[in-house]
C-alpha cells in the first residue's frame, strides 16, 4: 500500500528543507525524498564549502602581511589535500545535523530518487531511473530539486571539471584553467590563486560578472588581475585535449594552454532530468518550471521553489519561497515572496556585494538625468601598513527627484557583511539624507556610506 502524506517534497536542499519543516510545524504529514546528502547545493557543493575554501585561500595573504606588523613568520607551505579533507568533514557534519533537524521536526526522510508516477503519486528508486522500490501518495507535491552545472558543448568537455567536482578532489593541481566569467568562475579563480595555484581564466566577453553594476565588476576584475589571475578576455575554449591531470585547452584564438585541470564554470540549469514531469501533466518551459506568485505550477496541487524555477537562484530566496509556500498552504497565513529587492554577494577577492539597482539599471529605468551617483574609492586602513591590495569601492545610486537610495554597492573587505545591514535601510526606502544624518563609526570602511558627498 502507498504511504500517504499531506505533502511530499522532492529534494532536500535549502528550499525543500525549509518547506518541509515549516509545513510539519503547521501540523502537516510531510515526507521529503532525497537520493543524495541532505542539504542541497548550498551545504554540499556550493555556498558553505566554497566559503570555507575562500577562508583557506586568504591565510597566505595574512601571513604575507604579518612582517608589516612586526610579526616574523617562517615560509608557509599549503597542503590543499588537508584543506579539502577538512571541508568535506564539515559538509558531512552539516549533513548529519540537517537529518537530525528533520527528525526533530517530525518530517519523514525517504532515501531515494523521486519521480512522478501520476500527479499525486511519487515513485522512489535507489538510483536515478532505477526500479521503483515504493510509492508515496501526496495531497500536494513540492518540487525543490535545484540546479546542476552546465557543461559546454565542445570536444573534450568531459575531461573538465564542473563546480561540483572541485570539492571532491584529493588536491588541486599546480595550474588550472577556469572557463567562465560569472560569480562561480571568479570565486574559484581567486580561491585557487590564493592557494598558490597558477590560474588562467578564459572570459568570452570583454569582462567578468556580466549583469552586475559595471563599475563594480571592473573593480573586481582589477583586483583579480592584481592578485595574479591571468585573465584573458574575448577568449573561449574550442576544445580540451589530453588526459586527466595532463590537459591542453585549445582556445578559439588558436592558443594551446597546458593545465593540470580545467574548471568549466559556464552556468547552471534546473535539474529536471528523471522527474517524469509528463506523468503529472507538467511541462518544463525553457528548461525550467514556471510558477505563479504562490509557487504554484500549471497543476494546482504541485508547487516548485528554488533554483528549479530559475528566477533568483540564491539560497535565502529558496528558503523564503519554501516557508511562504508552507505558511500559505498549511499555516493559514498566506504570503508571497518579494523578489524585487534581493541582496547578493560574490565572494571573489576582492569581495563584491550589492542590493537594489545598478547604475545601468537605474538609468535604463529612469533616464540619466534622473539618477545621481555617489561613490568613494580608496585603499582601506587594513592595507596601510602592508601597502598592497585592491582599492575599495563604495557606491550609492540615488533617484534625483525623491533622494531615495535605489542601490547600495560595495567592493572590498567584508562587503557582504556591510551590505547585508545596508539592505535593511534600502528596503525601508531610506534616502540619501537618511544616510547622511547617520553618525559614522570611525575608523571603518563602511562609514564612507554615510559621509560621501
C-alpha positions as CSV (number, residue, x, y, z in Angstrom):
1,X,0.0,0.0,0.0
2,X,1.2,3.5,-0.8
3,X,2.3,5.7,2.1
4,X,0.0,8.8,2.3
5,X,1.1,12.3,3.2
6,X,-0.3,15.8,3.1
7,X,2.9,16.9,1.4
8,X,5.7,15.2,-0.4
9,X,8.8,17.3,-1.1
10,X,11.2,16.1,-3.8
11,X,14.7,17.4,-3.0
12,X,16.3,18.2,0.4
13,X,18.1,21.4,-0.5
14,X,17.5,24.8,1.2
15,X,14.0,25.3,-0.2
16,X,12.8,21.8,0.3
17,X,14.1,21.6,3.9
18,X,12.6,24.9,4.8
19,X,9.2,24.0,3.3
20,X,9.1,20.5,4.9
21,X,10.0,21.7,8.4
22,X,7.6,24.7,8.3
23,X,4.7,22.5,6.9
24,X,5.3,19.9,9.6
25,X,5.2,22.7,12.2
26,X,1.8,23.6,10.9
27,X,0.6,20.0,11.5
28,X,1.0,18.5,8.0
29,X,2.2,15.0,7.5
30,X,5.3,15.5,5.4
31,X,7.7,13.2,3.5
32,X,10.9,14.5,2.0
33,X,12.6,12.5,-0.8
34,X,16.3,12.7,-1.4
35,X,18.8,10.4,-3.0
36,X,21.9,12.5,-2.2
37,X,23.2,14.0,1.0
38,X,20.8,16.3,2.8
39,X,21.4,20.0,2.5
40,X,21.4,20.6,-1.3
41,X,23.7,22.6,-3.4
42,X,24.4,25.2,-0.7
43,X,25.5,22.8,2.0
44,X,27.0,20.0,0.0
45,X,28.6,21.6,-3.1
46,X,28.1,25.3,-3.0
47,X,27.9,28.2,-0.6
48,X,29.3,26.5,2.5
49,X,32.2,24.5,1.3
50,X,33.1,27.3,-1.1
51,X,33.2,29.9,1.7
52,X,35.4,27.6,3.7
53,X,37.8,27.4,0.7
54,X,37.7,31.2,0.5
55,X,38.8,31.5,4.1
56,X,41.6,28.9,3.5
57,X,42.8,30.8,0.5
58,X,43.1,34.0,2.4
59,X,45.5,32.7,5.0
60,X,48.6,33.0,2.8
61,X,47.9,36.8,2.3
62,X,47.5,37.3,6.1
63,X,50.9,35.6,6.6
64,X,52.4,37.7,3.9
65,X,51.2,40.8,5.6
66,X,52.5,39.8,9.0
67,X,56.0,41.3,8.7
68,X,54.5,44.8,8.1
69,X,53.0,44.5,11.6
70,X,56.3,43.3,13.1
71,X,55.4,39.6,13.1
72,X,58.0,37.4,11.6
73,X,56.6,34.0,10.4
74,X,58.5,31.2,8.6
75,X,57.7,30.5,5.0
76,X,54.4,28.5,4.8
77,X,53.5,25.6,2.6
78,X,50.0,25.0,1.5
79,X,48.6,21.4,1.6
80,X,45.3,21.6,-0.4
81,X,44.7,17.9,0.3
82,X,44.4,18.7,4.1
83,X,42.1,21.7,3.4
84,X,39.8,19.7,1.0
85,X,39.5,16.8,3.5
86,X,38.6,19.3,6.3
87,X,36.0,20.9,4.2
88,X,34.4,17.5,3.3
89,X,34.3,16.6,7.0
90,X,32.4,19.8,7.8
91,X,30.0,19.0,5.0
92,X,29.4,15.6,6.5
93,X,28.8,17.2,9.9
94,X,26.2,19.5,8.4
95,X,24.5,16.7,6.5
96,X,24.1,14.8,9.8
97,X,22.8,17.9,11.5
98,X,20.1,18.5,8.9
99,X,19.0,14.9,9.1
100,X,18.6,15.3,12.9
101,X,16.7,18.5,12.5
102,X,14.3,16.8,10.1
103,X,13.7,14.1,12.6
104,X,13.0,16.6,15.4
105,X,10.6,18.5,13.1
106,X,8.6,15.3,12.5
107,X,9.4,15.1,8.8
108,X,9.8,11.6,7.3
109,X,13.0,11.4,5.3
110,X,12.7,8.9,2.4
111,X,16.0,7.9,1.0
112,X,16.0,7.6,-2.8
113,X,15.3,9.4,-6.1
114,X,11.7,10.5,-6.6
115,X,9.8,10.8,-9.9
116,X,6.1,11.2,-10.8
117,X,4.0,8.2,-11.4
118,X,1.0,10.4,-11.8
119,X,0.1,13.8,-10.4
120,X,-0.5,12.5,-6.9
121,X,1.9,9.6,-6.8
122,X,5.6,9.7,-6.4
123,X,7.8,6.7,-7.3
124,X,11.0,6.2,-5.3
125,X,14.0,4.3,-6.5
126,X,17.5,3.7,-5.1
127,X,19.2,5.3,-8.1
128,X,18.0,7.8,-10.8
129,X,15.7,6.0,-13.2
130,X,16.0,2.7,-11.3
131,X,13.4,0.2,-10.4
132,X,10.7,1.5,-8.2
133,X,11.0,0.4,-4.6
134,X,7.9,2.1,-3.1
135,X,5.3,4.8,-3.8
136,X,4.3,7.8,-1.9
137,X,0.8,9.3,-2.2
138,X,0.6,13.1,-1.8
139,X,-2.2,15.6,-1.5
140,X,0.3,18.3,-2.5
141,X,3.8,17.9,-4.1
142,X,6.6,20.4,-3.9
143,X,9.5,20.2,-6.4
144,X,12.7,21.5,-4.9
145,X,15.4,19.7,-6.8
146,X,17.6,22.7,-7.5
147,X,20.0,23.0,-10.4
148,X,23.1,21.4,-11.9
149,X,26.2,22.9,-13.6
150,X,26.0,23.3,-17.4
151,X,28.9,21.7,-19.4
152,X,29.6,23.5,-22.7
153,X,29.3,21.5,-26.0
154,X,33.0,21.4,-27.0
155,X,35.2,18.5,-27.9
156,X,36.7,17.0,-24.7
157,X,34.3,18.8,-22.3
158,X,34.0,15.6,-20.4
159,X,37.7,16.0,-19.4
160,X,36.9,19.2,-17.5
161,X,35.5,19.7,-14.0
162,X,32.3,21.4,-13.1
163,X,32.0,23.2,-9.8
164,X,30.5,20.2,-8.0
165,X,33.8,18.3,-8.7
166,X,36.0,20.8,-7.1
167,X,35.0,19.7,-3.6
168,X,35.6,16.0,-4.3
169,X,39.3,16.4,-5.5
170,X,42.0,15.0,-3.4
171,X,44.2,18.0,-4.1
172,X,44.4,20.9,-6.5
173,X,47.0,20.7,-9.4
174,X,49.7,23.4,-10.0
175,X,47.8,25.1,-12.8
176,X,44.1,25.3,-13.5
177,X,42.3,26.9,-16.5
178,X,39.0,28.4,-15.4
179,X,36.4,28.9,-18.1
180,X,33.7,31.5,-17.4
181,X,33.1,35.0,-16.1
182,X,30.2,34.6,-13.6
183,X,30.4,34.5,-9.9
184,X,31.4,30.8,-9.6
185,X,34.2,31.2,-12.1
186,X,35.6,34.4,-10.4
187,X,35.2,32.9,-6.9
188,X,37.1,29.7,-7.8
189,X,39.8,31.6,-9.7
190,X,40.5,33.7,-6.6
191,X,40.4,30.7,-4.3
192,X,42.9,28.7,-6.4
193,X,45.2,31.7,-6.8
194,X,45.1,32.3,-3.1
195,X,46.2,28.7,-2.6
196,X,49.3,29.3,-4.7
197,X,47.9,27.7,-7.9
198,X,48.6,29.3,-11.3
199,X,45.2,30.3,-12.8
200,X,44.3,31.2,-16.3
201,X,40.7,32.4,-16.7
202,X,39.1,32.5,-20.1
203,X,36.3,35.1,-20.5
204,X,34.1,35.1,-23.6
205,X,33.2,38.7,-23.4
206,X,35.2,41.8,-22.5
207,X,35.0,41.5,-18.7
208,X,33.8,39.5,-15.8
209,X,30.5,39.4,-13.8
210,X,28.1,40.4,-16.6
211,X,24.8,41.6,-15.1
212,X,26.3,43.3,-12.1
213,X,27.0,47.0,-11.9
214,X,29.8,47.5,-14.5
215,X,31.9,49.8,-12.3
216,X,31.8,47.2,-9.5
217,X,32.6,44.3,-11.9
218,X,35.6,46.3,-13.3
219,X,36.9,46.9,-9.7
220,X,36.7,43.1,-9.0
221,X,38.5,42.4,-12.3
222,X,41.2,44.9,-11.5
223,X,41.7,43.2,-8.1
224,X,41.8,39.7,-9.6
225,X,44.5,40.7,-12.1
226,X,46.5,42.3,-9.2
227,X,46.1,39.1,-7.3
228,X,47.8,37.2,-10.2
229,X,44.9,35.7,-12.1
230,X,45.9,35.5,-15.8
231,X,42.6,36.8,-17.1
232,X,42.1,36.6,-20.9
233,X,39.0,38.4,-22.3
234,X,37.4,37.7,-25.6
235,X,38.7,34.2,-25.4
236,X,36.8,30.9,-25.3
237,X,37.8,27.3,-25.3
238,X,37.4,25.4,-28.6
239,X,38.4,22.0,-27.2
240,X,40.1,20.2,-24.3
241,X,42.7,17.6,-25.2
242,X,44.9,15.1,-23.3
243,X,44.2,13.0,-20.2
244,X,43.2,13.8,-16.6
245,X,46.0,15.7,-14.9
246,X,47.7,16.5,-18.2
247,X,45.4,18.6,-20.3
248,X,45.6,21.2,-23.0
249,X,42.9,23.8,-23.6
250,X,42.7,24.9,-27.2
251,X,41.2,28.4,-27.5
252,X,39.3,30.0,-30.3
253,X,42.4,32.1,-30.8
254,X,44.4,29.0,-31.7
255,X,46.4,29.1,-28.5
256,X,47.2,25.9,-26.6
257,X,47.2,26.3,-22.8
258,X,48.6,23.3,-20.7
259,X,46.9,22.7,-17.4
260,X,46.6,20.1,-14.6
261,X,42.8,20.7,-14.6
262,X,40.1,22.7,-16.3
263,X,37.1,24.1,-14.4
264,X,34.1,24.7,-16.7
265,X,32.1,27.3,-14.8
266,X,29.7,28.2,-17.6
267,X,26.4,28.5,-15.8
268,X,23.8,26.2,-14.1
269,X,20.4,24.9,-15.2
270,X,17.4,23.5,-13.4
271,X,17.8,19.8,-12.7
272,X,14.6,18.4,-14.3
273,X,16.0,15.1,-15.7
274,X,14.3,12.0,-14.4
275,X,11.4,13.7,-12.7
276,X,8.9,12.2,-15.4
277,X,7.0,15.5,-15.4
278,X,4.8,14.4,-18.2
279,X,3.2,11.8,-15.9
280,X,2.0,14.6,-13.7
281,X,0.7,16.8,-16.6
282,X,3.7,19.2,-16.3
283,X,6.0,20.5,-18.9
284,X,9.2,22.5,-18.5
285,X,9.2,25.9,-20.1
286,X,12.6,26.9,-21.3
287,X,14.2,24.1,-19.2
288,X,12.6,25.4,-16.0
289,X,9.4,25.1,-14.1
290,X,7.1,28.1,-14.4
291,X,5.3,29.1,-11.2
292,X,3.0,31.9,-10.1
293,X,3.5,34.2,-7.1
294,X,2.3,31.4,-4.8
295,X,4.9,28.9,-6.2
296,X,2.1,27.0,-8.0
297,X,2.8,25.2,-11.3
298,X,0.2,24.7,-14.0
299,X,-1.1,21.7,-12.0
300,X,-2.9,23.3,-9.0
301,X,-1.6,20.9,-6.3
302,X,2.0,20.8,-7.5
303,X,4.4,23.6,-6.5
304,X,8.1,24.4,-7.0
305,X,10.6,26.6,-5.2
306,X,14.3,27.5,-5.6
307,X,16.7,27.1,-8.5
308,X,14.4,24.7,-10.4
309,X,12.2,27.8,-11.2
310,X,15.3,29.7,-12.4
311,X,14.2,33.1,-11.1
312,X,16.7,34.2,-8.5
313,X,19.0,31.3,-7.7
314,X,20.1,32.1,-4.2
315,X,19.7,30.1,-1.0
316,X,17.9,32.7,1.1
317,X,15.4,33.1,-1.8
318,X,14.7,29.4,-1.9
319,X,14.3,29.3,1.9
320,X,11.8,32.1,1.9
321,X,9.9,30.6,-1.0
322,X,9.7,27.3,0.8
323,X,8.4,28.9,4.0
324,X,6.0,31.1,2.2
325,X,4.5,28.1,0.4
326,X,4.1,26.2,3.7
327,X,2.6,29.2,5.5
328,X,0.1,29.7,2.7
329,X,-0.9,26.1,2.1
330,X,-0.7,24.7,5.6
331,X,-0.5,27.5,8.1
332,X,-3.4,29.7,7.2
333,X,-1.1,32.7,6.8
334,X,-1.0,33.4,3.0
335,X,2.0,35.4,1.9
336,X,4.1,35.8,-1.2
337,X,7.9,36.4,-1.6
338,X,9.1,39.8,-2.7
339,X,11.7,39.1,-5.4
340,X,12.2,42.8,-6.2
341,X,14.9,43.7,-3.7
342,X,17.3,40.8,-3.0
343,X,20.9,41.4,-1.8
344,X,23.6,39.3,-3.4
345,X,27.4,38.8,-3.0
346,X,30.3,37.5,-4.9
347,X,33.0,36.0,-2.7
348,X,35.7,36.9,-5.1
349,X,38.9,38.6,-3.8
350,X,38.1,41.5,-3.6
351,X,34.6,40.7,-2.4
352,X,31.5,42.3,-4.1
353,X,28.1,42.9,-2.5
354,X,25.1,44.7,-3.9
355,X,21.4,45.4,-3.2
356,X,19.0,47.3,-5.4
357,X,19.5,48.8,-8.8
358,X,22.9,49.1,-10.5
359,X,23.8,52.3,-12.1
360,X,23.0,50.9,-15.6
361,X,19.6,49.6,-14.5
362,X,18.6,52.8,-12.8
363,X,19.5,54.9,-15.8
364,X,17.7,52.4,-18.1
365,X,14.5,52.7,-15.9
366,X,14.5,56.4,-15.1
367,X,16.9,58.1,-17.5
368,X,20.4,59.5,-17.0
369,X,19.2,62.9,-15.7
370,X,17.0,61.3,-13.0
371,X,19.9,59.4,-11.3
372,X,22.6,60.7,-9.1
373,X,25.7,58.6,-8.3
374,X,27.7,58.9,-5.1
375,X,31.0,56.9,-4.8
376,X,34.1,56.6,-2.7
377,X,37.2,54.8,-3.9
378,X,40.2,54.3,-1.6
379,X,42.6,51.8,-0.1
380,X,41.4,50.7,3.3
381,X,43.3,51.2,6.5
382,X,43.9,47.4,6.7
383,X,46.2,47.9,3.7
384,X,48.0,51.0,5.1
385,X,51.0,49.1,6.5
386,X,51.2,46.2,4.0
387,X,50.9,48.8,1.3
388,X,49.3,46.5,-1.2
389,X,45.9,45.1,-2.2
390,X,43.0,46.3,-4.3
391,X,41.2,49.5,-3.7
392,X,37.7,49.6,-2.0
393,X,34.7,50.9,-3.9
394,X,31.5,52.1,-2.2
395,X,28.6,53.3,-4.4
396,X,25.1,54.7,-3.9
397,X,22.6,55.0,-6.7
398,X,20.1,57.7,-5.8
399,X,16.9,59.0,-7.5
400,X,17.4,62.7,-8.0
401,X,13.7,63.7,-7.6
402,X,13.0,61.8,-4.4
403,X,16.5,61.4,-2.9
404,X,15.7,57.7,-2.4
405,X,18.6,55.3,-2.4
406,X,17.9,52.8,-5.3
407,X,21.1,50.8,-5.0
408,X,23.9,50.3,-2.5
409,X,27.0,48.6,-3.7
410,X,30.5,47.7,-2.4
411,X,33.7,46.0,-3.5
412,X,36.2,45.4,-0.7
413,X,36.8,43.6,2.6
414,X,33.7,42.4,4.4
415,X,31.5,43.8,1.6
416,X,28.8,41.2,2.2
417,X,28.6,41.9,5.9
418,X,28.3,45.6,5.3
419,X,25.7,45.5,2.5
420,X,23.6,43.0,4.5
421,X,22.9,45.7,7.0
422,X,22.5,48.4,4.3
423,X,19.9,46.2,2.6
424,X,17.6,46.9,5.6
425,X,17.8,50.6,5.1
426,X,17.3,50.3,1.3
427,X,14.4,48.0,1.8
428,X,12.7,50.6,4.1
429,X,13.1,53.3,1.5
430,X,15.9,55.2,3.0
431,X,17.0,58.5,1.3
432,X,20.5,59.8,0.8
433,X,19.6,62.3,3.6
434,X,18.9,59.4,5.9
435,X,22.3,58.0,5.2
436,X,23.9,61.4,5.7
437,X,22.3,62.1,9.1
438,X,23.5,58.7,10.4
439,X,26.6,59.2,12.6
440,X,29.7,57.4,11.3
441,X,31.6,54.6,13.1
442,X,35.2,55.7,12.8
443,X,37.6,54.5,11.6
444,X,35.8,52.0,9.4
445,X,35.3,51.3,5.8
446,X,31.5,51.4,6.0
447,X,31.5,54.9,7.4
448,X,32.1,56.1,3.8
449,X,28.4,55.2,3.1
450,X,27.3,57.9,5.5
451,X,29.9,60.5,4.8
452,X,30.3,60.5,1.0
453,X,29.3,63.8,-0.8
